[in-house]
């Protein structure tokens, strides 16, 4: 259980620092916005590019990836269906669907993969699937729903190529697929810039907690509770049913896919919500609650399947 506790402790400390910065006003009135823009437009694209450019793409072709994709689609599909019926709006429903299925595979998933599963590479299929598949689709929907849908068809089809997160991800995949070797003078600065991404996201998230009400209340109460239930319980349950019942996984492979599915919603979802000005409180509350709830969930999963 050391990996679970270590991962959450790191996140909690950095978020706590962000909260303290917000309370003291060290970054002024626009500190959160600056950090969010830095992460979204500069640091995160650099991090995604450098990560994917050096990743062996063959890891994505496995039954574990299929389980991840199907359980992700199941959790997101339930939220979208409810969002359509309840008329929560395209942007808000998109953010809620992401909070229901998009796991923290980076700054939390990696240490858990190392300490609980014994192999950091086991989180790579989830990371690649989310970066290459889920992120471009979701951000394209947010772009189009926010007014980017106007204009000629060719311009709308090129929407993903105008998004820095999608561009960084797809460029990294292209480099890995072609086997190109990036010179150190080019890669090293990008790696250094990418290192700002996770801290910037967590600090901005901590600053956003200043003066906020208790999570799960207010007008976003029902979307928050639904997304948290789907992320913390629905997605890992779907992953277990698919892995064990459909693909016949047992032992360590079964533990791998269920643990990665039980990870909480990723902090960078708040960056997306803030950047597009939609569902910010929904994202913040869902991330916070799913992170807290995932601790006992991961402990129980590791105990039962480990």
C-alpha positions in Angstrom: 0.0 0.0 0.0 3.1 2.3 0.1 2.6 3.2 -3.6 -1.0 4.3 -3.0 -0.2 6.4 0.0 3.0 7.9 -1.5 1.2 8.9 -4.7 -1.6 10.6 -2.8 0.8 12.3 -0.3 2.7 13.9 -3.2 -0.4 15.3 -4.8 -1.8 16.5 -1.4 1.3 18.4 -0.5 1.6 20.2 -3.9 -2.2 21.1 -3.8 -1.7 22.3 -0.2 1.1 24.6 -1.3 -1.1 26.0 -4.0 -3.8 26.6 -1.5 -1.4 28.4 0.8 -0.2 30.5 -2.2 -3.8 31.4 -2.9 -4.5 32.3 0.7 -1.5 34.6 0.9 -2.0 36.1 -2.5 1.6 35.6 -3.5 0.7 35.4 -7.2 -1.9 38.2 -7.2 -5.5 38.0 -8.4 -4.7 36.2 -11.7 -2.2 33.6 -10.5 -4.5 30.7 -11.1 -5.3 31.9 -14.6 -1.6 32.3 -15.4 -0.7 28.9 -14.2 -3.6 27.3 -16.1 -2.6 29.0 -19.3 1.1 28.1 -18.8 0.1 24.4 -18.3 -2.4 24.3 -21.1 -0.5 26.2 -23.9 3.1 25.5 -23.1 4.1 22.9 -20.4 1.5 20.2 -21.0 2.1 20.0 -24.8 5.8 19.8 -24.2 5.3 17.0 -21.6 3.0 15.0 -23.8 5.3 15.4 -26.8 8.5 14.3 -24.9 6.6 11.4 -23.2 5.0 9.9 -26.3 8.0 10.5 -28.6 10.0 8.1 -26.4 7.3 5.5 -25.8 7.1 2.1 -27.6 3.7 2.3 -29.3 3.5 -1.5 -29.4 2.2 -1.5 -25.8 -1.1 -0.2 -27.0 -2.0 -3.5 -28.8 -3.2 -5.7 -26.0 -6.3 -7.0 -24.3 -5.6 -4.7 -21.4 -6.1 -1.7 -23.7 -9.4 -3.1 -24.9 -10.6 -3.4 -21.3 -9.5 0.2 -20.6 -11.2 1.5 -23.8 -14.5 -0.3 -23.1 -14.7 0.6 -19.5 -13.9 4.2 -20.3 -16.6 4.3 -22.9 -19.1 2.6 -20.5 -18.5 5.2 -17.8 -18.5 8.2 -20.2 -21.6 6.8 -22.0 -23.7 6.7 -18.8 -22.8 10.2 -17.9 -23.5 11.5 -21.5 -26.9 9.7 -21.5 -27.9 11.3 -18.2 -26.6 14.7 -19.3 -28.7 14.6 -22.5 -31.8 13.7 -20.6 -31.2 16.3 -17.9 -30.1 18.9 -20.5 -26.8 19.8 -18.8 -25.4 21.3 -22.0 -22.7 20.0 -24.4 -19.7 21.6 -22.7 -20.8 20.7 -19.2 -21.7 17.2 -20.1 -18.3 16.7 -21.9 -16.4 17.8 -18.8 -18.5 15.6 -16.6 -18.0 12.6 -18.9 -14.2 13.2 -18.7 -14.4 13.3 -14.9 -16.3 10.0 -15.0 -13.6 8.1 -17.0 -10.4 10.0 -17.5 -7.9 8.6 -14.9 -4.9 10.2 -13.3 -2.4 8.0 -15.2 0.5 10.4 -14.9 1.5 11.9 -11.6 -0.5 9.4 -9.6 -0.7 6.4 -11.9 3.0 6.1 -12.4 4.0 5.8 -8.7 1.1 3.4 -8.1 2.2 1.3 -11.1 5.7 1.1 -9.7 4.9 0.4 -6.0 1.7 -1.6 -6.4 1.9 -3.3 -9.8 5.7 -3.5 -9.9 6.1 -2.1 -13.4 5.7 1.6 -14.5 5.2 0.6 -18.1 1.8 -1.0 -17.2 0.3 2.5 -17.1 1.5 3.4 -20.6 -1.4 1.9 -22.5 -3.9 3.9 -20.4 -1.8 7.1 -20.9 -1.5 6.6 -24.6 -5.2 5.8 -25.0 -6.3 8.9 -23.1 -3.8 11.2 -24.8 -4.2 9.9 -28.4 -7.9 8.9 -28.3 -9.9 10.5 -25.6 -8.2 13.9 -25.3 -8.4 15.0 -29.0 -12.1 14.0 -29.2 -13.1 15.7 -26.0 -11.2 18.9 -26.8 -12.6 19.0 -30.3 -16.1 18.8 -28.9 -15.3 21.6 -26.4 -13.9 23.7 -29.2 -16.9 23.2 -31.4 -19.5 23.7 -28.7 -17.8 26.9 -27.6 -18.2 28.6 -30.9 -15.5 27.0 -32.9 -18.1 25.1 -34.9 -18.7 28.2 -37.2 -16.9 28.4 -40.5 -16.3 26.0 -43.4 -16.2 22.3 -43.0 -12.5 22.0 -43.6 -11.7 24.4 -40.8 -13.9 22.4 -38.3 -12.2 19.2 -39.3 -8.9 20.7 -38.5 -10.0 21.8 -35.0 -7.8 19.2 -33.2 -4.7 20.6 -35.0 -5.3 24.0 -33.4 -5.4 22.7 -29.9 -2.0 22.7 -28.1 -2.7 19.6 -26.1 -3.8 17.6 -29.1 -0.9 18.9 -31.2 1.7 17.9 -28.6 0.2 14.4 -28.2 -0.2 13.7 -32.0 3.3 15.0 -32.7 4.8 12.7 -30.1 3.0 9.7 -31.5 4.2 10.6 -35.0 7.9 10.8 -33.8 7.6 7.5 -32.0 5.9 5.8 -35.0 8.5 7.0 -37.5 11.4 6.1 -35.2 13.0 9.6 -35.5 15.7 10.5 -33.0 15.3 13.9 -31.5 18.7 15.7 -30.9 19.4 16.4 -27.2 19.6 20.2 -27.8 16.0 20.0 -28.9 14.6 17.4 -26.5 16.3 18.7 -23.3 14.6 22.1 -23.3 11.2 20.6 -24.1 11.7 18.1 -21.3 12.6 20.9 -18.9 9.5 22.9 -19.9 7.3 19.8 -19.7 8.5 19.4 -16.1 6.4 22.4 -15.2 3.1 20.9 -16.3 2.1 18.7 -13.3 3.2 21.2 -10.6 1.5 24.1 -12.5 -1.8 22.1 -12.7 -1.7 21.0 -9.0 -0.8 24.5 -7.8 -3.6 26.1 -9.9 -6.0 23.5 -8.5 -4.9 24.3 -4.9 -5.4 28.0 -5.5 -8.9 27.3 -6.9 -9.9 25.8 -3.5 -9.5 29.2 -1.7 -12.8 30.5 -0.7 -14.7 27.6 -2.3 -17.6 25.8 -0.7 -17.8 22.2 0.2 -17.6 19.9 -2.8 -20.8 18.2 -4.0 -23.1 21.2 -3.3 -24.8 23.9 -5.3 -26.1 23.7 -8.9 -23.5 21.1 -9.9 -24.3 18.7 -7.1 -26.0 16.0 -9.2 -23.4 16.0 -12.1 -20.6 15.9 -9.5 -22.1 13.0 -7.5 -22.8 11.1 -10.7 -19.3 11.6 -12.1 -17.7 10.6 -8.8 -19.8 7.5 -8.5 -19.0 6.4 -12.1 -15.2 7.2 -11.7 -14.7 5.6 -8.3 -17.0 2.6 -8.5 -18.6 2.2 -12.0 -15.4 2.3 -14.1 -13.4 -0.2 -12.0 -16.5 -2.5 -11.7 -16.9 -2.4 -15.5 -13.1 -3.1 -16.0 -13.3 -6.1 -13.6 -16.4 -7.5 -15.3 -14.9 -7.1 -18.8 -11.4 -8.3 -17.9 -12.6 -11.4 -15.9 -15.8 -12.2 -17.7 -15.0 -11.4 -21.4 -11.2 -11.5 -21.8 -10.6 -14.1 -19.2 -7.8 -12.2 -17.4 -6.6 -13.6 -14.0 -4.0 -12.7 -11.5 -1.6 -9.8 -12.2 -3.2 -8.8 -15.5 -6.6 -8.6 -13.9 -5.2 -6.5 -11.0 -3.4 -4.2 -13.4 -6.5 -3.2 -15.4 -8.7 -2.8 -12.3 -6.2 -0.7 -10.4 -5.6 1.6 -13.3 -9.4 2.0 -13.8 -9.9 2.8 -10.1 -7.5 5.8 -10.3 -9.2 9.1 -9.6 -10.0 11.8 -12.2 -6.9 13.5 -13.5 -6.0 17.0 -12.3 -5.5 18.3 -15.9 -9.3 18.0 -16.4 -9.6 21.1 -14.3 -7.1 22.8 -16.7 -9.3 21.9 -19.7 -12.5 23.1 -17.9 -10.8 26.4 -16.9 -9.3 27.0 -20.3 -12.7 26.6 -22.0 -14.6 28.4 -19.2 -17.1 25.6 -18.7 -17.8 23.2 -15.9 -15.0 24.5 -13.7 -16.7 23.7 -10.4 -17.9 20.4 -11.7 -14.3 19.4 -12.6 -12.8 20.7 -9.4 -15.3 19.0 -7.1 -15.3 15.8 -9.1 -11.4 15.6 -9.0 -11.3 16.3 -5.3 -14.0 13.8 -4.3 -12.8 11.0 -6.6 -9.2 11.5 -5.3 -10.4 11.1 -1.7 -12.7 8.1 -2.4 -10.1 6.3 -4.6 -7.8 5.8 -1.6 -10.0 3.2 0.1 -11.1 1.8 -3.3 -7.5 1.2 -4.4 -6.7 -0.4 -1.0 -9.7 -2.8 -1.3 -8.9 -3.7 -4.9 -5.2 -4.4 -4.1 -6.3 -6.5 -1.1 -8.9 -8.6 -3.0 -7.0 -9.1 -6.3 -3.4 -8.8 -5.2 
